[in-house]
């Protein structure tokens, strides 16, 4: 239900990212704490900003879904801050001059 309507690529990437997150924490989703997410985010240092953002977006998405359906008391939407990524497309657009 969580990824219903998402593209096959998104489903594959998010599933892989959340599986790695849960292995990292060693906890079930219902037992995840803020510290677990912070520790996981710190473990992603050194990766490209877009990669970190996608991995954390997957965790945030599932955590928020779990909270909304009453599976988890923890609201990941408020706790997870995604890294800023560069807008490379905007940088490629030539200026008028």
trRosetta pair geometry for C-beta under 8 A, 3 or more apart (Angstrom, degrees):
i j d omega theta_ij theta_ji phi_ij phi_ji
1 4 5.5 -24 -152 -24 37 121
1 65 7.7 164 106 -179 92 131
1 69 7.9 81 102 -71 141 154
2 61 7.2 112 176 137 106 97
2 62 5.8 26 -166 -114 150 74
2 65 4.7 107 -124 129 95 169
3 6 4.5 -67 -176 26 83 131
3 10 6.9 179 -157 116 113 99
3 11 4.8 120 149 -109 146 84
3 14 6.1 166 -97 75 130 142
3 15 7.4 -57 -27 -55 160 92
6 10 4.1 -106 167 89 115 130
6 11 5.3 146 92 -56 112 81
6 14 7.3 -4 134 12 164 142
7 10 4.6 95 56 6 81 102
7 11 7.0 -145 95 -5 42 86
8 11 5.7 -53 -147 36 32 113
8 12 6.3 31 156 -18 65 107
9 12 5.9 -56 -148 38 29 110
9 13 6.2 22 158 -13 66 110
10 13 5.9 -58 -141 42 29 106
10 14 5.8 21 164 -13 67 113
11 14 6.3 -59 -137 42 22 104
11 15 6.0 22 162 -20 61 113
12 15 6.0 -60 -145 37 22 110
12 16 6.3 20 158 -16 61 110
13 16 5.9 -60 -150 38 28 110
13 17 6.1 23 156 -17 66 111
13 54 6.6 -47 157 166 131 126
13 58 7.0 -138 125 -76 81 134
14 17 5.6 -56 -141 40 31 110
14 18 6.0 26 162 -15 67 108
14 57 8.0 -80 -106 103 98 85
14 58 4.1 177 -137 -126 74 109
14 61 6.7 -47 -143 66 132 140
14 62 7.4 151 173 -44 110 107
15 18 6.2 -56 -142 39 25 105
15 19 6.3 29 156 -21 61 109
16 19 5.8 -57 -149 34 27 113
16 20 6.5 25 155 -17 63 106
17 20 5.9 -56 -151 36 31 110
17 21 6.4 34 150 -21 64 106
17 54 6.8 -142 -81 129 157 84
17 55 4.6 -163 -148 -130 123 66
17 58 3.9 103 88 55 133 160
17 59 7.0 -106 136 -40 106 77
18 21 5.3 -50 -147 35 36 116
18 22 6.3 33 156 -17 67 104
18 58 5.2 -128 -50 147 85 112
18 59 6.3 155 -105 -87 74 58
18 62 5.2 72 -114 -14 139 157
19 22 6.0 -56 -147 38 29 106
19 23 6.4 29 153 -17 64 106
20 23 5.7 -54 -146 38 32 111
20 24 6.2 38 152 -26 65 106
20 55 7.6 -52 74 -146 128 114
21 24 5.5 -55 -151 32 30 115
21 25 6.5 17 156 -11 65 106
21 40 5.5 35 -136 -144 85 154
21 55 7.4 154 -61 176 107 93
21 58 7.4 -174 -16 98 137 107
21 59 5.0 154 -112 -92 166 113
22 25 5.9 -55 -143 41 33 104
22 27 7.0 -114 -152 70 71 57
22 28 7.5 20 -152 -128 116 27
22 29 6.7 -46 -102 -65 120 74
22 32 7.9 -82 -107 -75 74 118
23 26 7.3 26 -176 -70 32 52
24 36 7.9 132 106 -174 94 89
24 39 7.6 -179 148 110 113 101
24 40 5.2 105 108 -106 147 98
24 43 6.5 -162 -151 50 140 164
25 32 6.0 -4 176 -113 170 88
25 36 4.3 35 -121 -160 121 124
25 39 7.6 125 -99 72 76 120
25 40 6.7 -41 -58 -58 92 118
27 31 4.2 -128 -175 90 115 109
27 32 5.5 155 96 -77 131 59
27 33 7.8 72 24 0 176 79
27 36 6.3 -72 26 -108 137 156
28 31 5.0 78 56 14 77 105
28 32 7.7 -114 97 -33 41 78
29 32 5.8 -28 -155 -11 39 116
29 62 6.9 -95 -134 144 132 116
29 63 7.5 -159 -164 -97 98 65
29 66 5.6 -152 151 -101 124 160
29 71 7.0 13 110 134 117 123
29 72 6.3 -91 141 -67 87 129
30 66 7.3 -149 -85 179 61 133
30 71 6.0 -107 -91 158 96 82
30 72 5.3 -154 -122 -93 55 81
32 36 5.0 -118 -157 68 76 147
32 37 6.9 71 169 -45 113 90
32 63 6.8 -96 85 -109 144 111
32 72 7.1 -10 46 -139 97 140
32 74 6.2 -121 88 55 85 156
33 36 5.0 110 55 -3 67 100
33 37 7.7 -136 100 1 43 84
33 74 6.9 -159 -118 -92 36 149
34 37 5.9 -58 -157 37 38 108
34 38 6.3 35 150 -18 70 108
34 74 7.1 -164 -52 -147 72 124
34 79 5.3 -133 -120 -148 96 142
35 38 5.5 -54 -143 39 34 112
35 39 6.1 36 156 -20 67 106
36 39 5.8 -54 -147 37 28 110
36 40 6.3 28 153 -18 62 107
37 40 5.6 -54 -146 38 32 112
37 41 6.2 36 154 -22 65 105
37 56 8.0 87 -170 -137 99 91
37 59 6.3 152 -125 146 101 140
37 63 7.6 -3 -83 -64 135 162
37 76 6.9 159 -89 -130 155 98
37 79 6.1 94 70 127 155 123
37 80 6.0 -98 175 -85 142 94
38 41 5.7 -51 -146 35 31 113
38 42 6.4 32 153 -19 63 105
39 42 5.7 -54 -151 36 31 112
39 43 6.5 34 150 -24 64 105
40 43 5.5 -54 -152 31 34 114
40 44 6.9 34 150 -23 63 103
40 56 8.0 149 112 -98 108 80
40 59 6.9 142 104 -90 150 164
41 44 5.8 -57 -159 27 35 113
41 52 7.5 73 -151 -169 72 108
41 56 6.1 44 -103 -96 95 123
41 80 7.8 174 -71 -136 130 83
42 45 6.0 -17 -172 -18 47 112
44 47 5.1 -57 180 25 78 125
44 51 7.6 -165 -171 113 111 92
44 52 4.5 127 141 -119 130 94
44 55 5.9 -179 -111 75 144 145
44 56 7.3 -119 22 -47 167 99
45 52 7.8 42 -83 -98 32 138
47 51 4.4 -103 159 88 117 126
47 52 5.1 145 83 -54 111 86
47 55 7.7 42 95 4 160 139
48 51 4.5 88 61 6 86 106
48 52 7.0 -158 90 -5 43 85
49 52 5.8 -55 -147 39 32 110
49 53 6.1 35 154 -23 66 108
49 83 4.7 -134 -155 122 87 130
49 84 6.7 -29 -176 86 139 48
49 85 4.7 168 118 -102 113 74
49 86 7.2 104 63 -6 139 78
50 53 5.5 -52 -144 35 31 115
50 54 6.5 31 156 -19 64 103
50 85 4.8 77 -80 -128 74 138
51 54 5.9 -53 -149 34 30 108
51 55 6.4 26 155 -15 64 108
52 55 5.9 -60 -148 39 30 109
52 56 6.1 20 159 -10 67 111
52 83 5.0 40 95 12 122 138
53 56 6.1 -63 -145 45 26 104
53 57 6.0 33 154 -27 65 109
53 82 4.7 63 -139 -174 85 106
53 83 5.1 -111 -69 53 88 85
53 85 5.4 -69 -16 -43 156 120
54 57 5.5 -52 -142 33 30 115
54 58 6.6 35 156 -23 62 100
55 58 6.0 -50 -156 28 30 112
55 59 6.9 26 149 -12 62 105
56 59 5.5 -52 -149 39 40 111
56 60 6.0 41 152 -21 70 107
56 80 5.6 173 174 -173 103 120
56 82 5.5 170 92 -108 125 73
56 83 7.4 116 26 -2 144 84
57 60 5.5 -54 -142 40 31 113
57 61 6.0 36 156 -25 65 107
57 82 6.0 30 -67 -101 85 130
58 61 5.8 -53 -145 33 27 113
58 62 6.5 18 160 -9 63 106
59 62 6.3 -60 -148 41 27 103
59 63 6.0 24 157 -17 64 115
59 76 6.6 -146 136 -163 76 147
59 80 6.4 167 96 -105 102 153
60 63 5.8 -60 -141 42 26 110
60 64 6.1 26 160 -19 64 110
60 76 4.8 -172 -136 138 52 115
60 77 6.4 96 -175 -94 96 44
60 80 4.0 -134 -89 72 109 151
60 82 7.3 -73 -12 -60 155 99
61 64 6.0 -58 -147 36 24 108
61 65 6.4 23 155 -17 61 109
61 76 8.0 -58 13 94 17 135
62 65 5.6 -56 -147 38 32 113
62 66 6.2 34 155 -21 67 105
62 76 7.6 33 76 31 58 160
63 66 5.7 -52 -145 35 30 112
63 67 6.4 31 154 -18 63 105
63 72 6.7 -77 -155 79 66 158
63 74 6.5 -56 -168 106 109 101
63 75 7.5 111 142 -175 99 23
63 76 2.6 73 103 -19 134 145
63 77 7.5 -166 98 -31 97 57
63 79 7.8 -69 129 51 151 116
63 80 7.2 125 52 -19 143 132
64 67 5.7 -55 -150 36 32 112
64 68 6.3 31 154 -20 66 108
64 75 6.8 44 -113 -163 65 66
64 76 5.1 -101 -48 62 67 95
64 77 4.3 72 -102 -50 118 97
65 68 5.8 -56 -146 36 30 111
65 69 6.5 11 162 -4 65 108
66 69 6.5 -66 -146 45 26 97
66 71 4.2 -84 -164 73 80 115
66 72 4.0 43 129 6 113 117
66 74 7.9 14 94 65 115 83
66 76 7.8 64 45 -3 102 117
67 70 7.8 42 179 -69 30 20
67 71 7.4 -81 -61 55 22 73
67 72 5.1 -60 -75 77 62 93
67 73 7.3 41 -123 176 86 8
67 74 6.3 -108 -83 85 112 44
67 75 4.6 106 -149 -100 167 62
67 76 6.7 -168 -16 9 128 76
67 77 7.4 -114 50 0 146 98
74 79 7.3 -22 176 -6 98 148
75 78 5.0 44 108 15 109 107
75 79 6.9 141 93 -11 63 98
76 79 5.5 -74 -142 48 41 105
76 80 5.2 15 174 -9 85 117
77 80 7.2 -58 -124 38 14 94
86 91 7.1 -4 165 -21 110 135
87 90 4.1 28 122 16 115 118
87 91 6.7 146 97 -18 68 87
88 91 5.4 -55 -151 36 40 115
88 92 6.5 39 153 -23 68 105
89 92 5.8 -60 -154 32 34 111
89 93 7.1 40 151 -30 64 99
90 93 6.0 -46 -155 17 38 114
